[in-house]
Amino acid sequence: MTFLELVQRVWREVGYQGVGPADVTPTALQERRVVDWVQQAHADIQSKWADWKFLWVEGTLQTVDGTEDYAGPANLAVWEEDTVRIGDVELEFIPFADYRRDRPVYTATGRPHSFTILPNNSIRLMPTPNAEYTIDFDYYRKPKVMSGNADTPLIPVDYHDAIVWLAKVLWAQFDEATEQGQAAGGLFEAAMKRLQNDQLPSRDNHNRRQSGVDIMVVPQ
């Protein structure tokens, strides 16, 4: 579903009259609230886990002779440390605390064989590149913000109902519709379970799980 279709679906689900907003930048207060609930639900679900499969992206950067630090893509949230490589050779990841303790050791120049992630989320290559190298890597992007009518979530279409039900929970919290909120919360939790089963890394990779963000689904 598009952003506008999600808004119109939520409009119907909460029982408002009519077809709902004609676009996602309405002037009527009630319509703006529905748009905001959809936007918040979409953001909350994406932020639940940093390593959703639908947030995974491949990236690349070119080194510069004598330059050791490189920012990631503008939409980067989390580096996949064990995928940073030059050709088929993986670079060794050194935790920043270890790098900082042993920093005097890392003063050479040459073909990089290791790296650390700095507090600003840039990477520092070691040794400092002495030529142009292509660095390939995988990463997880930041949550997407929808703004136009035709924008679509990164969340696979089969699980867009999770956005709808969480948006209805947010409406119920606002409207003090406890019973309807509880019903929507149950549907949301079921939709989230399906989404997580499909879009989180396998149990074999549980050691790479990024911590989750709680989502409130019970109206107050």
GIRA-V414570 format. One record per residue. N is the residue number from 1. D_LAST is the distance of its C-alpha to the last C-alpha in Angstrom with 1 decimal. Layout:
n;d_last
N;D_LAST
N;D_LAST
This chain:
n;d_last
1;29.1
2;29.5
3;26.9
4;27.7
5;27.6
6;24.1
7;23.0
8;24.8
9;23.5
10;19.8
11;21.0
12;22.4
13;19.6
14;17.1
15;20.0
16;21.3
17;25.0
18;27.8
19;28.3
20;25.9
21;27.0
22;30.6
23;29.9
24;27.3
25;28.2
26;27.5
27;27.8
28;25.6
29;22.2
30;20.4
31;22.3
32;21.7
33;18.0
34;18.5
35;21.0
36;18.7
37;16.0
38;18.9
39;20.3
40;17.2
41;16.8
42;20.5
43;20.5
44;17.7
45;19.6
46;22.9
47;21.8
48;20.6
49;24.3
50;27.2
51;29.7
52;28.6
53;31.9
54;31.2
55;31.1
56;34.6
57;37.5
58;41.2
59;42.6
60;46.0
61;47.6
62;51.2
63;52.4
64;54.8
65;57.8
66;57.0
67;53.2
68;51.0
69;47.4
70;45.6
71;42.2
72;40.4
73;39.5
74;37.3
75;34.4
76;34.8
77;31.9
78;33.4
79;37.0
80;38.2
81;40.6
82;42.7
83;43.6
84;45.2
85;48.9
86;52.2
87;53.6
88;53.2
89;53.0
90;49.6
91;49.2
92;48.2
93;44.9
94;45.2
95;42.1
96;42.1
97;42.4
98;45.5
99;46.9
100;46.5
101;48.3
102;51.1
103;51.2
104;55.0
105;55.7
106;54.2
107;56.8
108;58.8
109;59.0
110;59.4
111;57.5
112;53.9
113;53.2
114;49.9
115;47.0
116;44.1
117;40.8
118;40.6
119;37.6
120;37.5
121;37.2
122;40.9
123;43.3
124;46.6
125;49.4
126;52.1
127;54.9
128;54.7
129;55.8
130;59.5
131;59.3
132;57.0
133;55.0
134;52.3
135;49.1
136;47.0
137;43.5
138;40.2
139;36.9
140;33.2
141;32.3
142;29.5
143;26.7
144;27.9
145;26.7
146;27.4
147;28.8
148;31.2
149;31.0
150;33.0
151;31.2
152;30.1
153;27.7
154;29.4
155;27.3
156;29.7
157;29.6
158;29.1
159;25.6
160;24.4
161;22.2
162;19.8
163;19.4
164;18.9
165;16.2
166;14.2
167;14.7
168;13.6
169;10.2
170;10.1
171;11.3
172;8.8
173;6.0
174;8.9
175;10.1
176;7.3
177;9.3
178;7.5
179;11.0
180;12.1
181;9.3
182;10.2
183;13.8
184;13.7
185;12.2
186;15.2
187;17.5
188;16.4
189;17.0
190;20.4
191;21.3
192;20.6
193;22.7
194;25.6
195;25.3
196;25.5
197;28.3
198;30.3
199;29.6
200;29.5
201;32.8
202;34.4
203;34.0
204;37.4
205;36.0
206;33.1
207;34.7
208;34.0
209;30.2
210;28.3
211;25.2
212;22.0
213;18.8
214;15.5
215;13.3
216;9.6
217;9.4
218;6.4
219;3.8
220;0.0
